[in-house]
Amino acid sequence: MDKKYDHKKIEDKIYKMWEEGDYFRGKIDPKKKPYTILLPLPNASGKMHTGNAVMIAIQDLLIRWKRMQGYSTLWVPGTDHAGFETQTTFEKKLKKEGKSRFDFDRNTLYKNIWDFVQENKKMIEQQIKDMGASIDWSRYCFTLDDKSLNTVMTTFEKMYKEGLVYKGDYVVNYSFKWGTTFSDAEIQYKKQIDPLYYMKYGPLTLATVRPETKFGDTAIAVHLGDKRYQKYIGKEIEVEGLLGKFKIKVIGDNYVDPEFGTGVVKVTPAHDKNDFEAGRRHNLEIKPIIGLDGKLNDNCGKYAGFSIKEARKIVVEDLKKAGLIKKIDEKYEHLVPVDYRSGDYIENLVLPNWFIKVEDIKKPALEAIDNGQLNIYPKWREITYRRWMENMHDWAISRQITWGIRIPVWYDVSKNPSMAVTFVIDSITSPGAGLQNDKVIVSGMVGELLGKYSFEQIESGLQSLIAGKDSEFVVQKDKPEGTFLQETDTFDTWFGSGQWPFMTLGYPDSEDFKYFYPTDVLETGWEIVTRWVSRMVMFGYYLTGKSPFRDVYLHGHVRALDGRKMSKSLGNVINPEDFMEEFGVDALRMGLIAGTANGKDFNFPRDKIIGYRNFANKIWNMARWLEMMIEKLPFFDSAGARHAWPVQEEDKEILAGLDSLIKVVNGNLEKYRFADAGEAIYQFMWHELADKYLEYVKNNSNSINNFKYIFTTCLKLLHPFMPFVTEEIWQNISTENDTPLIISNWPKRKSP
């Protein structure tokens, strides 16, 4: 053995040995129990981050542990196309080149993003390997592979036939910045201070932060039990407005907070989720007044064409002039919806979207928690899942982006002449039109445009289409005969990745699916328990009647060294590759595992990583000493049997400690208390074995066999945590039938 442990010389060599030995492959063996983990999909839009590193360290720990215990293990890798996030990342690249997504037809843009993603995928795959992941690369899956597309589209067809899919006008979260909808799980709420305007509505005064949406009001609401306003409930009041007088109904509904403002609120069903639901309860008109461009529409009279902020300013000025503002609270603090990626404003709009009815399919996924079919660790994270499932509304699954799984719906242009389309053609085809990089963008109703352009021009250059909720369509994977255009919306990323267990294992009838499903544990970050975990559980029960995994372990976020969220703008992003290069993969893995205490967020554990680099050196030096002693003592029993030499009290004491260590490690791993298990091994090897017993053995050579047995047993316990250094040491000092450590037998206790 070299004098000093050098991770740079060891890691590539050891990983290659594992791969050549085919030790990662999951094998179907009826004599063994399966143990399956599906890798939560890293996004194909960029490099691996610290959260990915934590995830890989924990999952590889579990897989190596179970492999050594004799299970037939399978750890399936893959990457997610990550629709919205990947497209916006690619658009930033285009912007630097002076281009835009609007310069391309849909198919060309898709191909360009595909090429961009393939490069990222290779980089991510190598990073996963560099982390030492004992993952079955032969079963690699990408969410846009043919088998993945087939799985997702087949499920959509099934749900449509069973009446679980519909196209309807529904209030959705819409981003003017990104030009797409977001699911409820993809929005966040931030505190904001805005003026609260007290406006006169006939005999009543109400409070609102959004006076500009008054043109979409179709009712006034008060709490049913509010005695101040009982005489108005069910009646119409006459209101002086900026566009003339009008009458509006007062409704009673318990969603109104009588403590807010005056206890009277305006109801704008087209631009507020609570108002939308109230509108459905009271059969109110839904009157949209904001378009997809973020500007007020023709329902707003002279205010049409202004952006929301511009309109608010003008409307307030005019309300003041008309004496319709009673007072303004300039420092009203409230929560506003923003998108999770950029923090940009989200508007509630009523749009035609594809929806999944969730009321029936979410019930088994919620009941799974109560009947013990699904366990969430740590237990206190369970409430997030439970509340989300209880409050889940119909799921808007369509996104107005190009990159993703295109919804398999087809519209015959001859039957849908009012369908709006946007397409791009070469400028030479239509001279004199508005040019954009030698391309012309054409928009309008398809029935009218077919008088000027051929169907083939529209189809080949198609960028987007918008078909109303009452449009005629066909649901199928392949294009029907005739003049059909495919829906340009793509599935919400979570609709696709929610079927990850079925994509990867070959649902419904592959041998893999029959043997490895349901999987054993899903290990992921706590922030996607709503976006992703809930979807997989729903699909699991819908398609198979079972949860796709028995346990869910949710790890915490890794924060910067100062405890703040990592951010490029703050300059505090930590690249895990830098620490792998400097201190070694084992030190990074063990440091991250030791830092993630029971699923809570934690600061990046730089000191722990350095400490475990020192620990790797410590056990390396112990191994070198043992190797030297073996060479010096010709009578040494190479089999290392415990019973070969007399056992003294000191030997009995440490053997009992080893027995206890095995119990502690197993118990903590069963409960997903990884930090506690790792700490127990560290303390025993450093303090009991190195500091005490090693010094004893130096003066009692008869105990060297015991030392070797204890040391190699500790290597087995430590291997799932620190696989490279333990495997290299094992290769040098073990005589256990020349079996690599990765497939050696997990230690068993000698006493019950």
N, C-alpha and C positions, 0 to 999 in steps of 0.2 A: 504493500500500500504506500502511496505517496506520503511524504511527510505532512503535507497540508491538504485539507479537503478543498478542491477547486471545482465549484459547481459548473463552470464553463466547459471543463473537460469531460464532465460526467453526464450531464442531462441529455444531450443529443444521442450519445452512445446508448444509454439505458433505454430511452424511448424507442430507438430503432430496434433494440433487442426484444422489447415487448411486442412491437408490431410484427416483427419477423416470426415470433413465436405464436402469433395469432391468439394472444391471450385476451384480447378485447371482445372478440366475437361472441355474441349471444347465441347459444346453441339450444335447440329444442331437445330436451332430455326428459322423457317421462319418469325417469327414476329420481329426478331432482325437482325441488320446488323452484319456480321462477321468481326472480326479483327484478322488477323493471322500473326504470326512471326515464322519463322523456325530458330532454334538455329544453328548458324554456328558450324560445327562439331569440337569439341575438338579432337585432335589426341589421339588415344588409346595407344600411346607409352609412356606416362609418366604422371606426375602430372599436375594439373592446374597451370597456371602461371598468372602473373599480367594482361596480355592482356585478358585472359579468364575472370578474375574478372571484368574488365571494361565492357566487353561485356555483362556479366550476369547482372550487375548492371543497365546498360542502358536499356536492353530489358525487364527486370522485371519491371522497372519504366513504360515503355510504356504499357505493358500488364495490370498492376494494374490500371493505369490511365483509359485505355479504358474499362476495366471490370467495374469500378465504374461509367463510363459514360453510361453504359447500353448495350454495345456491347456484342455479343457472342464471347468471346475471345478464341483463341487457340494458345498455344506456344508449339511447337513440339520439344522434345529433341532427341539427338542422338550422336553417336560418329563415327569418321571416322577411317577406318582401316589404312589410311595414309601409303600406300604401302612402298615406299622407306624409309621413315623416320623410320617406325616401324621396318622394316627388319634390317636396319643398327644398330638400338638400340639393337635389339636382338642379332645381330652378336657380338656386344661388350660384351654382357653377355656370349656368347659362348667362346669368346677369353679368358675371365677370367677363364673359366673352362678348358682351353687348347684344345678347339674344334674349328671347322670351319663349315661353311655352306656346304662345299664340302664333309663333312663326312656323309651327309644324302641324300637319294633320295628326290625328290621334294615333294612327298606326306607327308613323315615323317617330313620334315622341316616345311611344312605348318601347320601340326598338332601341332608341338612344339610351333610355333609362336602364333597359335590360343590360346593355353592354357596360354601363357604369356600375351596375350592381354586381356583375360577374367578377370584376376586379376586387370590389370590397369583400365579396364572399371568400375569395382565396385568402385575403389578408386575415379575415376573422377565423377561418379554419386553421390557419397556421398558428394564430395566437392561442386557440383552444388547445392545440397540440403542445405548444410551448409550456402551457400550464400543467402538463403531465396527465391530461384527461385520458383515462382508460375507456375510451368511447368506441362504439362499434361503427367505424366509418363506412363499412359496407352497406349500412342501412341509412345513409345520409338522406335527408329529405329537405326540399325547398318548397315553400308554400305556393310557388308558381310552377312546380313540376306538373307534368301531365296527370300523374296519379292524384296529386293534390287538387288540381282543378276538377277532375272527375268526381272526387269525393264531395267537394263543396257544392258543385252544381247538382249532383244527384240528391243531396240533402235538400237543396232549395226546391227542386222539382217535387220531391216527396211532400214537403211542407205546403207547397202551393196546392197540390192535389187534395191534401187533407184539410184545406181551408185555414191554414195557419199563416199564410202570406197574403197580404193585400196591398194595393196601391191606393193611397188616400191622401187627402189634404190633412195635414196634422201640424201642430206647432212643433218646430224643431229649433235646435241651436244652430245658428248660421253665422259664419265668419265672412265678413266682407273682404277681409284681408286675403284669405285663402280661397274664397269662392267655393266653399263646401260646407256641408252640415257636420256637426259633431254629436256624438252620442252623449247622454247625460254623464257617463263615466269619464268622458274626455274633457269636461269643463271643470273649472275651479271657480271659487268665489274670492274676490279680494275686497278689502275695506276701501271705501272711497268717500270723500266728503263732497257733497253737491248741495246746491240750494233746494230746499223743500218749499214748493209754491202752494199757497193756500188760495184756491180759485173758487169763484162764485159760480155755482150751477143752479140758476133759478133761486129758490128759497134756501138752498143748501150750500154749504161750503165744504170743499174736499181738499185733501192734501196730496200732492204728487211731485215726483222729481222729473216727470216727463210730460210737460204741458204740450209738447209738439205732437203727441200721439192722440190728442183730443179728437181729431178728425176721424179716428177709428173707434171712438167710444160708441157702444151700443146699449149701455145700461149704466146705472149708478147702483152701488151695492152698500148695504149696511148689515151689521150683524143681526141675526134674527131676534136675539134677546135684548138688543139695545133699545131701552124704553124711550130714548130721545127721538127716535125716528119711526116708531111703530106706525104712525098715521100715514107715512109715505109709502110703506111697503106695498107693492102691487099696483101702484098708481103711476101715472105719467106726470112729469113736471115740464114746464116750459123753460127753456134755457136760452139766454142771449149768447150767441156765439160770434166768432170772428167772420163766419161766412153766412151770417143771418140767424134768425131764431129757428129753434127746432125743439121737438118734444122727445123726451127720453124716459124710459121706464126705470123705476126704483125697485130693485130686488132685495130680498132678505136671504142672506147666506152666511153660514157659520165660518166660512174661510176668512171673513173680514175680521181684523183685529180692532176691537172698539177702542183700544188704547192708542192706536196709531193716528196721529193728526187729530182730525175732528171725529173720527169713527166712520167717515164716509169716504168711499173710494170710487174712482172711475173704472169701468170695466172695458178693457180693450182686448177682446179675445184673440185678435190676429197677432198681437205682439207681447203677450204675457202668458206664461204657462198656467198660472193659477186662474187668470181670467178666462183662458181657453176652456179649462175644465168647468168653470162656473157657467160659461156660455153654453156648453153642452148640456149642463143640468137644467138650464132655464130656456133652452131653445133660442138663444140669441143669435143675431146676425153676426157673421164673421166678416169684418170689413178691413182688408189689408190697406195700409196707407204708406208702407215702405217697400221699395223694390229691391231686387238683387244687387242693384248698384249702390245701395245705402242712401238713396234719396227719396224724398216724399213723392208720391205719385199723383195722378190726376184727381183722386178723391179729395185732395187738399187744396183745390182751387188755386189761388194766387201764390200759395206756398209750395206748390209742386216744383220739383227740380232742385230744391235746396237739400243739402246734406242734413243729417239729423242734428248735428251741433249748430249749423247755420240756422236751420229752421227753428230750433229751440230759442235762440237769441231773438229772432225776429218776432216769433209768436209771443214771447214774454213782453217785449216792448209794446206790441199791439194790445195785449191784454191789459197792460198798465194804462194805456191811453183810453181804453174802453171802460176803465174802472172795475175790471173783473178780477184783479189780484188784491186780496185783502191783506196779506202779509207774506214775508219770505223769511224762512229760517236758513241763513247763509251757511250754517255749519252742521248740516244734517249728515250723519255718518250712516252708511248702509253698505250692503254687499252687492257687488255687480259681477255678472258672469264673464269669465275670460277663458280663452282656449289654453289648454294645459301646456302647449308647446311654446307659444310666444307671449302669452299674457295679454293678447289683443282682445278687444271688445267683442262680445257675442250678442247677437240680436235674436230675439224670438220672432220667427217668421212662419207663416202657414204656407207650406209648399207641398207639391205632389212628391211623395217619397214611397219607397218600398218599406213595409213594416212587417215585423213578426209579432203575432199575438202571443204574449208571454204568460197570460194568466194561468193556463193549464200546465204548460211545460215547466214553469218555475216552481210549482208546488212540490214535486218530488225532490228537487234540488234543495229546497228549504227543509223539507222533512228529513232529509239525509242527516242533517246535523242532530236532530232530535232523537233519531233511532240508532245513532252510532255507526251508520254506514260510512260517514265522512267525519274525520277528526281534523281539527285545525290547531296547529301549534305555532306559537304559544297560545294558550287557551283564551287569553284576553283579546286576541285579534278576531275571535269568532264573531263578536258583536258587529263588526264592520260588514262582514259577509251577510249576517242575518238581517240587518237593517236594509241593506241594499236589495236583497231578495224580496223582502216584505213590501218595499216601496217601488219596486220596478214597474214601469209603465211599458206599453208597447214599444218595441225596439226598432228605431229607424236604422235600417241596414244599408241604405244607399248613400254613396259619397260621390260628389261631383268632381272626380279626379280621373286621370288617365291610368295611373300606375296602380294596378291591382287586378283582382279577379272580376272580369266584366260580367254583369248580371245577364243570365241567359234568357233574355226577353226580347222579342222581335215585334216590330211595328210595320204593318203594310202601309206604305205611303199613300196608296190609293184609298185606303179606308180611314186614314188619319191626316187629311189635308191641312188641318189647322195646327199640326205639330210644328213647334219651332225648332229650326236647325241652324247650326253655324258650321260652315265648312271653309276650307282654304283651297285656292286654286292658283296655278301659275299666272302671273300678271299678264303674260302674253295672250292668255285665253280671253281676257276681258280688258282690252286697252282703255285707258282713261280712268279706270276705277282707282280708289285710294290704295296706294302701294305700301307694302310693308316688307322690306327685304325681298323684293321681287315676288312677293306673294300678295294675293288679294283675299281678304276675309269677307265672306258673304254670310249674311244672317237674314232670316225671315221665315214665313210660313212655307212649309215644304210644297204645299199645293200650288202656291203662286210661283215659287222659284222653279218648279219643274217646267214652267213655260219658257224659261231662259236657259236653264242648265239641264244636262242629262242626269238621269238617276246615277249613272256610273261616276260622273263628276262629284255629285253630292256624297256618294258612298265612299269613294276613295279619299276624298279630302275632309271627311267628317271630323269635326272637333267635338261637338256636343249636340244633344237634342233634348228638348223638354216636351214631354207628352203629358197631357192632363190626366187626372185620376179616372176619367171616364173613357179614355182612349181604348181602342181595341188592340189586343196583343196576343202573342203566342209564347208559351214558356217551353223551351226545349234547348238542348245543348247546341245543336247544329242549325245552320241557317235554313229556313224553309224555302221552297221554290217560290220565285216571284220577286217583287220589288219590296223586300223587307230590309229595314235598317235595324241594327241591334241597339239596344239600350246602351247609352254611353256611360251611365253611372256604374261605378264599381261597388263591390261589397265592402262594407265596413271591415277594416282589418280584423276586428275581433270576431266577425262572423266566420272568416276563414280560419284564423288561428284557434278559434274555439273548437275546431274539429281536428286539432293537432293529433290527439290520440288515434284518430281513425285514418288520417292521412298516413301516419308513420307505420302503423301496424297492419295495414291492408284490410281494413273493414270492408265487407263483413265476413268473408269466408277464407281468408288466408290462414296458413298454418301458424304464422306469427301471431295473428289476432286470437286464434283459438287458445294458444299457449300462454302468451304474455299479457293478455288483457283479462281483467282490469290491471292497471299498473299499481305499484305499491305506494310511491310517495311523489308528490309534486313539490319541488322546492323552488321558491321564487321570492321576489321582493313583495313586501306587504302592499305596495301602492297599486298593484294590478289585481288584487283580490276581487275587485268589482268588475274591472274591464275584461279580464281574461279568465280567472278561475271560475267565476260564476257561470260564464258562457260554456266552458267545458263540462261543468257538472250538469247543466241543463241539457246539452246535447248528449251527454252520456246516458242520462235516464231516458231521453226521448228516443234514441236510436237502439239502446241495448237493455234498458231497464236497470242499469247498474251505474254507480259512480265510476268515473274513469280512473280514480285512484282512491286508495284507502285513507291516506294521510296527506295533509297539506302543511308544509313548514314554510313560514314567512320570515325571511331574514330582514334585518333593518337596513336603512340607507347608510352608505359610507359618506361621511361628511369630511370637509377639509380639516387640516390640522387645527384650525382655530374654531372648529365646530360649526362653521357656516356651510351652507349648501355650496357644492362645487359649481363654479360658473366661469366661463371664459372671460366674461366682462370683469369679474373680480380677480382674475388671474390666479386662482387658487386650485385649478384642476390638477389632479394627481394622475399621472400615467403609470399604470401598474407595470408596464414593460421596463420602465426605468429602474424599479426596485428589483425586478427579476434579474436584470442585467447586473446590478451592483451586489445584491445580497443572495441571489438564488431563488428558484421557484419554491423550494421547501420552506424557506424563511418567510416568503410572502404568504404562502398558503396558511402556514401555522399561525402567523401573526394576524391575518384576517379572521381566521376561525376563532382565535383567542379573543379577538376584539368584539365579535358579534354575540353579545350576551343576551340570550333569550329573545331574539327577534327585535331588539330595540335598535334605533339609530345609534351610530357610534362614530367618533372621530377616527380618521385614518391612523392606524396604530404604528406609526413609524418606529417608535422605541421598541415595541414588541417584535417587530420584524428584525431589527438589529439584534435583539435578545435571542431570537430563534436562529439567526445566523451563527451566533456564538454557541448555541446549543448544538447545532450541526457539527461545529468544530469539536465540541466536547465529546460527543459520542464517536466521532471519527478517531480522536486520540485514544479513547477507551478501546476501540477496535484494534488500533495499531499495537497497543500494549498487549492485548490478548493474542494477536498474531505473533508477536515477538516471543511470548511465553510458550506458545505451542511449539515454536521452533526450538526453544531451549530445553524443553522437557520431553525427552524421547519416550518416556513412559505414559505420556498424556493419552487418554482414551479419546480417539478421534470421533467416536460416536457421540461423545458428550453426555453419556447416560448419567442421570442424577445419582443412581444407586451405586455407581462404580467406586466411590470413595466414602470414607467415614463422614458423617454429618455431625458437625458441632452445633452448639447452641446458637452461635452467630449465623450459621447456615440455616438452621431451622427458623430463626427470626425473619430473615430476609425472604425465605421461601414462603412463609406465611404472609409477608407483606406483598409478595408477588401474586399470591392467590387472591388476596383482597383487592389488588389493583385490577386484576382481570374482571372481578365482579363489578367494581366501580365503573370501569370503562364500558363494559357491556350495558350496565344499567343506564348510564348517561346517554349512550348512543341510542338505546331504545326509546328514550324520551326526547331525543333530538337536542340534548344539552351538550353540544359539541365542545364548547369552551371548557366546560367542567371535565370532560373526558380527556382532552388534550393537556390541561393543566395537571391532572393527576399523573399522567405518564411523565411529563416534564419533571415534576417534583420528585417522583420516585427515582428516575434515572439519574438526575443530577445529584440529589442529596442523599438518598438511601444507597444507590448503587455505586456512584462515583465517589462521593465524599466519604462514605463510611465503609461499605463492604469491599470496595476495591483496595483500600488501605489495609484492611484485614487480610485479604487474599495475598497481598504482596509478601506477607510474613507467614502465610499458611498455604503452601503450594498444593496441598491435598484438596483445597477447595476450588481449584481452578475449573474443574469440570462443572461444579455448581455455578461458578461465575459465568461460564460460557452458556450454560443452559438458561440462566436468568437473563443474560444480555441478549441472546438470540430471541428469547420469548418477548422481551421488551421491543426488539426490532419489529416483530410481528404486530404488536399492539400499535407501534408508532407508524408503521408503513402507510396506512390510509391517510395519515396526516402529512407525512414527509416522505413521499415514495422514492425519490431519487437517491438521497443519501443512504437510506435504509437498504435499498436494493443493491447499491454498490458495495456496501459493507458486507451484506449477506453473500454476495458473489465471492468475496475474499476469504471469509472465515467459516461459512456454513458447510456442513457435510451431509445435509439432509437429502440424500439421494440426488444431489445436484438439481433439486427443484428450485426454480426461481421464486423469490419471495412473494411475488404477485399472486402465485397460485399455491403457496404453502398453506398448511392448515392453521386456522385461527386457534389461539391458545384456549385450552379448557382448564377449569379449576380442578385442582387435585383433591379438594375437600368440598363437600356439599354446601 
